Amino acid sequence: MASTAPRITVIGTGYLGATHAAAMAELGFEVLGLDVVPEKVELLSQGRAAMFEPGLDELLARHVTGVSGATGRLRFTTSYAEAAEFGDVHFVCVNTPQRHGEYACDMSHVDAVIESLAPLLTRPALVVGKSTVPVGSADRLAARVRELAPVGRDAELAWNPEFLREGFAVKDTLHPDRIVVGVRSQRAEDLLREVYARPVAEGSPFLVTDFPTAELVKTAANSFLATKISFINAMAEVCEAADGDVVKLAEAMGHDERIGKKYLRAGIGFGGGCLPKDIRAFMARAGELGASQALTFLREVDSINMRRRGHMVELARDAVGGTLLGKRVAVLGATFKPDSDDVRDSPALNVAGQLHLQGAQVTVYDPKGMDNARALFPTLGYAPTALEAVRGADVVLHLTEWREFRELDPERLADEVAERHILDGRNALDPAVWRKAGWTFRALGRPTA
């Protein structure tokens, strides 16, 4: 490998890829991003991402070739030949969705990258998987790279899982809480140490593992997180049965340093493009490996999570007198989490859709997710502001914890609604403030009065 800094390609420019490409340019590398969707490449070449992620557009504009005042370290292409010629380190950042009708992971996008890139590798190169894949994939893909690459064993594979949180993706890439690399040679380790030299110098731990462990870290971490969220949601169910307060329970539990306070807020559960499909793919892969009993608890984790959505629909039905037919329902939130425009497997939109199917007139407002929500659920109503969304509503549902919603004035909203009923699906609003303004307030796992 040349003694100068390695040149980097990033293949796949969704949340992960676009952020990783911009961050690598920020770290001082020459970067070429590749995507097979020309419209996405065109948008990125203007310094704009196809999705909302805080700080990402600014980072792109700082480095994309042709943008006024940019460093020019980052550009985009649709050509695998150009990427193969350009890069020393090729990061694979494509999506691995759930297979239709199955729990298992769809590896077709990752496989397509290897089949397209490897035959073009005519000089030493390191292909680095970042996509979340079933354990055992890296071993198979490494053999395929060696088989297809004209340069043979000088085309190596490494696995470097991503741990990005949507809404914090830029920070998580530039200042990761850990860097995990699965490698099979000192050369691969040295190259990745060079790529991540700045974060490591700033204190990010650099953990070197084998392939299977590197693949397992991401799915194990997501499964643990999903389990913690579903645990507190199960406690919310018990609190409702026993007239306890899950918020106070979580606060008391969180003071135990073995448990910690994070991700102990009960609500309508997790969603998005990672946690639900990752835990299902993990269960499927464990079954293939003959270790299905080890992960049977994840079925209950998944079940608890999905049950919360149905429970919110039941609470809404109860709030409007036992039937949703013809009732006006305002839904505040469409994205699966705040500070994102991602509506994939969004609990908020799922609840809104169920309410609509039961005859309610549903109006949705979200600060960033309106276009994506409308594309997925075109039959729902949409309003340009929270105030307009709640106009004439028989019940208001708070389903995504955007800061804007926490700062709403209950007195002002009371002037717009037909009935002062609010259901807090995220336990993020202050019950005392809303009740003082004359609202009937209900939250998951909390006393009704």
N, C-alpha and C positions, 0 to 999 in steps of 0.2 A: 504494500500500500504506500502511496506517496506520503512524504513527510509533511506536506501541507495539510491543513484542516480538511477532514473528509467532507465531501459534498453529499447532501442528503436529499432523498426523494421521499415524499409522503403519498401513498397510494390510497385513495378514498378521502373525500373532503367533506364528510359530514361533521357532526359535533366534534368527534375525536380528531379526525384528520385535519380539518381547517385550523383547529386550535393548536395542534401539534406542529403543523407547518409554520404558523405564525410565531410560535414560541421558539422553534429552532432558529428562525431568522433573528429573533430578538436576542438569542444567545450567541449570535455572530456568525452562523453558518450560512453558506449559499444553499438555497432550498428550492426544489422543484416539486410542486404539487401536481398530482395526476388524478383525473376523474374521467369516467366514460360518459358523463352527462355534459354536453357542450354548454348548456345554459348555466350550469353551476360554475364551470371554468370561466365563462365570460363574466359572471358576476364577481367572482373572486379576483379576477384580473383587474377589476375596477376598485379593488380594496374593500369589497363588501361581502359579508357572509350571507348565506341563504337562510340562516336562522338567527334568532336573537340570543346572544350570549354576552353578558356585561363585559366590556373592555375589548372584545374580539375585533370589532370593526376598527377601533383605534389602533390596535396592534397591526392589523392587516395594512391599514393606510400608511403606517410608519415604514413598511418594508416592501410592499408590492411594486415591482418594476412598472414605471410609467405613471405612477401616482405622484403628483407634485410634492416635492420635498422628501420623498421616501428614499430609503437606503438602496433599494433595488436588489436586495438580497433574496427576494421571494418572487417567483413567477409560477404560472400554472399551464398545464398542457393536457391534451387528450391522447398523447402519443406514448405508447410503451417503449418504442424504439428510442425516442428522445430521452425518456427516463433512464433506460438501461445504459445509454451512452453517458449520461450526465452523472449518475449517482455512484457513490462508494458504499453508502448505507441506505437501504431501501426499507422504510417503515410501512407495514401493511396495516391499514386502519379502516378496513371496510366493515360493514355491518354483518352480524351473525344472528339473524332473527329466528324466532321460533318457527319450526316447520308447520305448515298448514295442517291442522287436524291432529298434530302430535305434540308431545312435550319436547322432543329432541330438537337440537340446534341445526339450523340450515347453514351448511358450510360452503354452499355453492359460490358465494362471492369471494371467499378466501381462496378456494380452489381455483377460481377463474384468474385471480391475480397471479398465482404461482404458475399456472399453465401459460399465461401471457408473458410474464416477465422472465422466467428462468431460461427459456430458449434463446434469449437475447443477451445473456450475461457472458460476454467474451473476455472479461478481465476480472481479477479478484473483486468480490463484492460480499457484503453481509446483508442478508434479508432478515428483517426484524419484525416478528409478529407482535402486534399490540391488540388485535381483536380478541374478544373473549371467546374461547373455543373449548370444546370438550377435551378433558385430559387424554393425552395420547395423540392428539392432532399434530403437535410439533414434530414428533418422531417420524410420522408418516410424511409430513411436508418436507422435512429435511432430506429424506431419501429421494423425494420427487425433485427437489431442487438440484441435487447432485446428478440425478439421472438426465435431466433436461438441459442443464447448463453446459454450453460448449467448453467452459473453463473447468468443468468437473468439480473436484473437491475444493477448489479455490472459491467456489460459491457456497457460502455457509449460511446456516439458519441460526437465529437466536430467538428467544421469547422474552418479551418485555411488557408485561401486562399494564394496562392503564387503570388508574384509580380516580378518574375525573368525576367531580360532582357538577351537574349542570347548575349554572348560576355562579360557579366558582372555578370554571374550567381553566381560565387563563392563569389564575393564581396556583391552581393545583399542578399545572404543567411547568410553570417557571419555578415554583417553590414546593416540590412534592414532599409529602410526609415520609415517603420511602420510594426507592427505586429498586425494582426487582428484575434481575436478568437471569434467564436460563440459558446457559452457554455450554459448548462442548470443546472449546479451545481457548487458550490464553489470548490468541489474536482477537477473537470475538469479544472477550472480556475487555481487553485493552481499548478496542475501538469504542465500545459503549462507555467506558470510563472517560474517554476523550469527549464524546458527545455530551455527557452529563457532568463535565468537570466543574462548571460553575455552581449548579445546585449542590453538588457534593461538597465543594469548598465552603458553601454557605451552611452546611450542616445536615443536608438530606442523607439519610443512611443509604448505602449502596449494598444490596444483598445479592450475592451470587449463589445460584441454585442449579439443579438439574432441570431438564425440560418439564417433567411431570409436576414438580413442585411449583415452578413458575406459572404453569397453567392453572393449578389448583388455588393459588393465592387469591385470584380475583373472585372465583366462584365461591370459595370458602368465606371470604370477607363479605360478599353480598348476601350469602346465606345467613351468616351470623347477624348482619344488620337487619335482614328481613325477619329473623326470629325475634330479635329484640323489639321491633315495632309490633309484631303480632302478639308478643307476650303482653305488652301493656294494653293492647286492644282487647285481649282476652280478659285482662283484669278490669277493663271498663265494663265488659259484659257482667262480670261478677258484681262490680260496684252498683250497677243499675238494679240487679236482683236484690242486693243487700242494702240499698240506699246509702252506699258509700260515695266517696269523692275521689275519682281516679287522679285528679290533678294533685291533690294533697298526698295521695298514696305514692305517686311518681316522685314528688318532691322528697318525701321521706326516704324512699328507696335510693334516690340519686345521691344522697349524702354518703352512702356506702361506696368507698373508693373502688371496691371490687366490681361494682355495677356501673357507677357513673351516671350523670344526668342526661347525656345526649341521647336523642332518639327514644325518649320515654314520654312523648306527648301522644296521648290517645286521640284517635280521630277516625276518618273514613279509610285509612290505610294507605299503602304505598302503590305506586304505579310507575309509569315511564317506560323507556325502552330497554332498561337493564334488569332491575330486580325481579320482576315477575318471570320473564323468559329465562333469566339465568338460573333461578332456583329450579325451574321445571327441567331445563336442559341438564342440570346437575343430577337430578333424580334419574333422568333417562340414562345418562352415562353410567351412573352407579349400577343401574340394572344390567347394562351391557357388560360391565366388569364383574358381575356376580356379587356386588356389594350393596344390593338394593335395600337391605334391612338397615344399613347404616344411616340412610337418609329418609326413612319413612316419616320421621317427625316433620319434614319439610312439606309433606302433603297437608298436615294440619295447619302449618304456618300459612300456606297458600289459602286454605279453606277459611281460616279466621279472617284473612285479609279481604277476601271476596265477600264474606258475610257482612262486613261493615257497610258495604255499599247498599246492600238490601235493607239493612237496619235503618239507614238514613232515609230511604224511601218510605219505610213504615212510619217513621217519626213524622215525616212530612204529611203523610196521609192522615195520621192522628191529629195533627195540628189544624187541619182544615175540615175536621168533622167526620172523617171516616171514608170519604171518597174523593179522589182527585179529579174526577170527571168535570171538566169545565172550570176548574179552579186555576187561578193565576199564580204561578210560582216564579220567583226571581232567584236565579242562581248566580252567586258572586264567585267567579273563578271557573276557568276552563282547563288551564294547564295542570299537569300532575304535581307541580311544585312552583313556588314563586321564583321570580328572576329568570324565567325561561319562557319560550313560546312553544314548548314541546307538549303535545296533547296525546302522545302515544300511551295507550292503556291508562288514560287519566281517570282516576276515581270520580272526579268532579263531573266530567262529561258523561261517564257511565251512569251516574245518578240522574243527571239531567235527561239522558235518553230514556231511562226507565220511567221517570215521571211522565214524560211525553207519551210513552206507549200506554200508560194507564189513564190517558185522557186529559192530562193537565196542559195548560197553555204556559209553556216554559220560555222565559226570557233570560239570556245569558249575557254577562259582561265579564271581560277579563282585560287587564291592562296591556298584555302583549300577545295573547293567544287567539284573538278573534278570527283571523283569517284561516288559521289551521283548524280551529274548531268548526267553522262554517263549512270547510271543505269535507270534514269527516261526518258532521251532523247537520246537513243543509236544512232539515225540516224543523230545527229548533229556531226560536226567535232570538235576535241579537240586538243589543242596545249599545250606543256609543259611550255611555257613562253609567256608573253605578246608580246614580239618581234616577235616570230614565229606566233602568232595568227594574227597579223596585216599584215603579209607578203603577198603582192599582193592584199590587200583589196581595194575595191572601196569606202568603208565607214567604219569608226570605231565607235562603240557605247560603251560609258562608262555607265554601268548599275548597278554596285555595288561599293559603295564608299570606297574601300580598300585604305589604305594609299599608298600602292605600286603604285596604278594607279595615285594618285595625284602627285607622285614624278617622273613620267615618263618624259623623255626628248623629247619634241616635234620634235626637230631637228633630233634626232636619229631615231625616228619612221618614220619620213618623208622619210628616205632613203629606207624603207621597203615597203611602201604602193604603190598601183597603182595610187590612187587619194588621195589628202590631204583633206578629209572630215571627221570631227568628230562631233558626236552628244553627248552632255553631258546630260544623263538622270537623273543625281543626283545633278546638279548645284554645283559641288564640284571642278571643274577645273577652272583655271584662263583664261578667254577668251583672254586677252591681250597677254599672253605668247604664246598661240597656234596660234593666228592670226599673231603675229610677225614672227613665224616660217613658215608662208605661208599656214596655214590651213584655210579652210572654217569652222568656228565654229558656232554651233547652240546649244542652250540650251532651255529647256522648260520654257516659260514665260519670255524670255529675248529678247531684240532687236537683230536683225540679224546682225547688224554691229556696 
